[in-house]
């Protein structure tokens, strides 16, 4: 059962979605309604696990690969996450940058499926992207930063005990991110939003001019 506040929000949202977005704007143009709904979902599902989403990629042999990653914020209408350049998913991004995100919010019973392509941000990207790169690194906890200083690549056989990773904390404190740290920016072109409590499904598609259009689905 919806609270009055949530019911009011979704009534307004669903009456506006056919236009593809709200009237407010940002540097990505008119803010699409899917982002308004996603931000609301994040606020109304305050549990820490709400910041985790499933990211699907394509392996070199054409088979799917999926893992859970942590949402690191928006950059306009793009989603941010972090990864290690030595990881398998980094190789997959190079061969096929197409990805799909599945994000479920249990309290509000909402699912977002978001498709797009990954843009890799490094310390040598253009100035605007380097600012994003540094901002994301700065916000990471020491524990999260530590994993990027391991001499072994993700998925490789571990040398030594798990507690050995604690010795990398001094490197974390010493300076900025290591060369293998990456920020992934997902440039979205399709969003499928499902609101189970109201039994409504909306598909959003970004057209060639950069505007978002939407349609109500069964």
C-alpha positions as CSV (number, residue, x, y, z in Angstrom):
1,X,0.0,0.0,0.0
2,X,1.4,3.4,-1.0
3,X,1.7,6.2,1.5
4,X,-0.1,9.4,0.5
5,X,3.2,11.1,-0.4
6,X,4.3,8.2,-2.7
7,X,0.9,8.0,-4.3
8,X,1.0,11.7,-5.1
9,X,4.5,11.4,-6.5
10,X,3.6,8.5,-8.8
11,X,0.3,10.1,-9.9
12,X,2.3,13.2,-11.1
13,X,5.1,11.0,-12.5
14,X,2.8,8.8,-14.5
15,X,0.8,11.7,-15.8
16,X,4.0,13.3,-17.1
17,X,5.9,10.3,-18.4
18,X,4.5,10.3,-21.9
19,X,6.4,13.5,-22.5
20,X,9.6,11.6,-21.6
21,X,10.7,13.9,-18.8
22,X,10.0,16.7,-16.4
23,X,10.4,20.4,-17.1
24,X,13.6,20.9,-15.1
25,X,16.9,20.7,-17.0
26,X,20.6,19.9,-16.6
27,X,23.6,19.7,-19.0
28,X,22.1,16.5,-20.4
29,X,19.0,18.5,-21.5
30,X,15.6,18.0,-20.0
31,X,15.9,15.7,-17.0
32,X,14.1,12.5,-18.1
33,X,11.3,11.1,-15.9
34,X,13.2,7.8,-15.4
35,X,16.0,9.7,-13.6
36,X,13.4,11.4,-11.4
37,X,11.9,8.1,-10.6
38,X,15.3,6.5,-9.9
39,X,16.3,9.3,-7.5
40,X,13.0,8.9,-5.7
41,X,13.6,5.1,-5.4
42,X,17.0,5.7,-3.9
43,X,15.6,8.0,-1.3
44,X,12.6,5.8,-0.5
45,X,14.8,2.6,-0.1
46,X,17.5,3.9,2.3
47,X,19.0,0.5,3.1
48,X,22.7,0.3,2.0
49,X,22.1,-2.5,-0.5
50,X,19.9,-0.1,-2.5
51,X,23.1,1.3,-4.0
52,X,24.1,-2.1,-5.5
53,X,23.0,-3.0,-9.0
54,X,23.7,-5.9,-11.3
55,X,25.8,-5.1,-14.4
56,X,25.7,-7.5,-17.4
57,X,28.4,-7.6,-20.0
58,X,29.4,-9.9,-22.9
59,X,32.4,-12.2,-22.8
60,X,34.7,-12.6,-25.7
61,X,33.0,-15.9,-26.6
62,X,29.6,-14.2,-26.7
63,X,28.3,-15.6,-23.4
64,X,26.9,-13.3,-20.8
65,X,28.6,-12.2,-17.6
66,X,27.0,-10.5,-14.7
67,X,28.1,-9.1,-11.3
68,X,27.0,-6.7,-8.6
69,X,28.7,-3.3,-8.6
70,X,28.2,-0.2,-6.4
71,X,26.5,2.9,-7.8
72,X,28.8,5.9,-7.4
73,X,26.5,8.6,-8.4
74,X,25.2,10.4,-11.5
75,X,27.1,12.4,-14.0
76,X,24.2,14.2,-15.6
77,X,22.2,11.3,-17.0
78,X,25.0,8.8,-16.9
79,X,25.6,6.2,-14.1
80,X,29.0,5.9,-12.4
81,X,30.8,2.9,-10.9
82,X,34.4,1.8,-10.4
83,X,36.5,-1.0,-11.7
84,X,40.0,-2.3,-11.9
85,X,41.6,-2.1,-15.4
86,X,43.1,-5.6,-14.8
87,X,39.7,-7.2,-14.3
88,X,37.8,-9.4,-16.8
89,X,35.1,-6.8,-17.1
90,X,37.6,-4.2,-18.2
91,X,38.6,-6.6,-21.1
92,X,34.9,-7.1,-21.9
93,X,34.3,-3.3,-22.1
94,X,37.1,-3.0,-24.7
95,X,35.7,-5.7,-26.9
96,X,32.1,-4.8,-26.5
97,X,31.1,-1.7,-24.5
98,X,27.4,-2.5,-24.5
99,X,26.0,-3.3,-21.0
100,X,22.7,-3.7,-19.2
101,X,21.9,-2.8,-15.6
102,X,19.2,-4.5,-13.5
103,X,18.3,-2.6,-10.3
104,X,15.6,-3.7,-7.9
105,X,14.3,-1.8,-4.9
106,X,12.4,-4.1,-2.6
107,X,10.7,-1.6,-0.3
108,X,9.0,0.3,-3.1
109,X,8.9,-2.8,-5.4
110,X,10.4,-1.1,-8.4
111,X,12.7,-2.5,-11.1
112,X,14.9,-0.5,-13.5
113,X,16.6,-2.1,-16.5
114,X,19.0,0.3,-18.1
115,X,21.0,-0.2,-21.3
116,X,23.9,1.8,-22.6
117,X,27.6,1.8,-23.4
118,X,30.5,2.1,-20.9
119,X,32.9,5.0,-21.2
120,X,36.2,4.4,-19.4
121,X,37.5,7.3,-17.3
122,X,41.2,7.4,-16.4
123,X,43.5,9.9,-14.8
124,X,44.5,11.0,-18.3
125,X,41.0,11.6,-19.7
126,X,40.0,15.2,-20.6
127,X,39.8,17.8,-17.9
128,X,36.0,17.5,-17.2
129,X,36.2,13.7,-16.9
130,X,39.4,13.8,-14.7
131,X,37.4,15.9,-12.3
132,X,34.8,13.1,-12.1
133,X,37.6,10.5,-11.7
134,X,39.1,12.4,-8.8
135,X,35.8,13.1,-7.2
136,X,34.8,9.4,-7.2
137,X,38.1,8.3,-5.8
138,X,38.0,10.9,-3.0
139,X,34.6,9.6,-1.9
140,X,35.6,5.9,-1.6
141,X,36.3,4.5,1.8
142,X,39.8,3.4,2.7
143,X,38.7,-0.2,2.5
144,X,37.4,0.2,-1.1
145,X,40.6,2.1,-2.2
146,X,42.8,-0.7,-0.7
147,X,41.6,-3.3,-3.2
148,X,43.1,-1.3,-6.1
149,X,46.6,-1.5,-4.6
150,X,46.8,-5.3,-4.6
151,X,49.7,-6.6,-6.8
152,X,47.4,-9.4,-8.0
153,X,44.7,-8.7,-10.6
154,X,41.0,-9.4,-9.6
155,X,40.3,-13.1,-10.1
156,X,44.0,-14.2,-9.9
157,X,45.1,-16.8,-7.3
158,X,45.8,-15.0,-4.0
159,X,49.3,-14.9,-2.8
160,X,49.4,-14.9,1.0
161,X,46.6,-14.6,3.5
162,X,43.5,-12.3,3.1
163,X,44.9,-10.2,6.0
164,X,47.9,-9.3,3.9
165,X,45.7,-6.8,2.1
166,X,45.8,-4.7,5.2
167,X,49.4,-3.8,4.4
168,X,48.2,-1.8,1.3
169,X,46.5,0.8,3.5
170,X,49.7,2.8,3.8
171,X,49.8,3.1,0.0
172,X,46.2,4.4,0.1
173,X,47.1,7.1,2.6
174,X,50.2,8.0,0.6
175,X,48.5,9.6,-2.4
176,X,46.0,9.4,-5.2
177,X,44.6,6.5,-7.1
178,X,46.9,3.8,-8.7
179,X,47.1,3.6,-12.5
180,X,44.7,0.6,-12.6
181,X,41.8,2.5,-11.0
182,X,39.0,3.2,-13.4
183,X,35.6,5.0,-13.3
184,X,33.0,3.5,-15.6
185,X,30.4,5.9,-16.9
186,X,27.4,4.2,-18.5
187,X,25.9,6.4,-21.2
188,X,22.3,5.2,-21.3
189,X,20.0,5.0,-24.3
190,X,17.1,2.7,-23.0
191,X,15.4,2.5,-19.6
192,X,12.6,0.1,-18.7
193,X,10.9,1.1,-15.5
194,X,8.5,-1.3,-13.7
195,X,6.4,-0.2,-10.7
196,X,4.9,-3.4,-9.2
197,X,2.7,-1.8,-6.6
198,X,0.8,0.2,-9.3
199,X,1.3,-2.5,-12.0
200,X,2.8,0.1,-14.4
201,X,5.6,-0.4,-16.9
202,X,7.2,2.4,-18.9
203,X,9.9,2.2,-21.6
204,X,12.1,5.2,-22.2
205,X,14.3,5.5,-25.3
206,X,16.8,8.2,-26.2
207,X,16.4,9.3,-29.8
208,X,19.0,10.5,-32.3
209,X,18.6,14.2,-31.2
210,X,19.3,13.3,-27.5
211,X,15.7,13.6,-26.3
212,X,14.0,10.9,-24.3
213,X,10.6,9.5,-25.5
214,X,8.5,7.1,-23.6
215,X,5.6,4.6,-24.0
216,X,3.4,2.8,-21.5
217,X,3.8,-1.0,-21.7
218,X,1.8,-4.0,-20.6
